[in-house]
Amino acid sequence: MLTDILDADDIIYASIVSSVSTDISNADDILAADIVSSFSTDILDADDILDASVVSSVLTDILDADDILDASIVSSVSTDILDADDILDTSVVSSMLTDILDADDILDASVVYSMLTDILDANDILYVSIVSSVSTDILDADDILDASVVSV
């Protein structure tokens, strides 16, 4: 707690990778963790966050992650999910009171959900059951394909 998990080449098969009031930065691989959680801090520049049950960020940023794959939940509260190259095969991609912006690919999510904020400039939002935005805009998405529900 109140410290850094920095420049770890591999964090593999951990039940919990947790950071409180600090940074999880520049980890090459965070694989097969039940929970990758950051509170009041940053999860930045992780090359791969794979097979996590929960990738959760509270009051902070999930930024510039090359791959967030096969997570049950990718959740951001009161913060941003920005510039993720790939968010794939998640049950829920959820952002509250913040932005989901410039994601190159959000694929095969059951729910892509944004409340009181914007879903803007996503190149691809594909094969989601629900694309839902409350009290905000879904703008300039190049592709919103094969969604059961697109709700504004």
N, C-alpha and C positions, 0 to 999 in steps of 0.2 A: 504494500500500500504506500501511496505517496512517493512513488519512485518510478523508475523506467524499466520496461522490458524492450531493449533496443538491439537491433542488428543481430537477432537470433537467426541463424541459417535455417534451422528446422525446429518447430515446436509440433511434435507428432504424437497422436494418440493420448492427449491429455483430456481428462474429464472436463476440466475448466481451465481456460486461459483467460485470466481476469486481471484488469487494471483499474485501480481506483485513484482518481485525481492525478493522473499521470499519462504517459504515452506508451502505446504499443506501436513502434515505428520500425520500418525497414526490415521486417521479418520476411525472409524469402519464402518460407512455407509454414502455414499454420494448418495442419491436416488432422482430420478425424477427431476434433475436439467436440465434446457435447455442447459446450458453451464457449463462445468467444465474446467476452463482454468487456465493455469499457464505460466507466462512469465519469462524467465531468472531465473528459480528456479526449485524446485523439487516437483513432486507429488509422494510421497513415502509411501509404506506399507499401502495403503488403502485396507481394507478387501473387500469392495464392492463399486463399482462405477456402478450404475444401472440406465437404462432408461434415460441417458443424450443424448441430441441431438448432442452435440459435446464434446468430451474429447480431449482437445488440449494442447500440450506442445510445446513451442517455445524456442529454445536455452537451453534446459534443459532435464531432464530425467523423463520418466514414468517407474518406477521400482517396481518390486515385488508386483504388485497389484494382489490380489487373484482372483478377478472377475471384468472384464469390460464387461458388458452385455447390449445388446439392445441399443447401441449408434449408431447414424447415422454416425458419423465420429470419428475414433480414429486416431489422426494425431500427428506426431512428426516431427519437422523440425530441422535439424542440431543437432540431439541428438539421444538418444537410446530408443527403446521400448524393454525392457529386462525382461526375467523371469516372464512374466505374465502367471499365471496358466490357465486362461481362457479369451479369447477375443471372444465373442459370438455375433452373429446376428448383426454385424455392416455392414453398407452399404460400408464403405471404411475403410481399415486399411492401412494407408499411412505413409511411412518413407522416408524422403529425406536427402541425404548426411549423412547417418548414418546406423545403423544396426537394423534389427529385428532378435533377437537371442534367442534361447532356449525357445521359447514359447511352452508350453505343448499343448495347443489347440487354434487354430484360426479357428473358425467354422462359416459357413453360412455367410461369408462376400461376398458382391458383387465384391469387388476389394481388393486384397492384393497386395500392390504396393510399390516397393522399387527402388529408383533412386540413382545411383552412390554409391552403398553400397551392403551389403550382406544380403540374407535371408538364415540363416544357422541353422542347427540342430533343426528345428522345428519338434516336434514329430508328430503333426497332423495339416495339412492344408486341411480342408474338405469343400466341397460344395461351392466353390467360383466360381464366373463367370470368373474372370480373376486372375491369379497369374502372376504378371509382374515384371521383374527385368531389369533395364537398366544399362549397363556398369558395371556389377558386376556378382556375382555368386549366384545361387540357389543350395546349397550343403547340402548333408547329411540329407535331410528331410525324416523321416521314412515313412510318408504317405502324398502324395499330391493326393487327391482323388476327383473325380467328378468335376474337373475344366473344364469349357468350353474352356479356353485358358490357357496354360502354356507357357509363353513367356520369353526368355532371350535375 
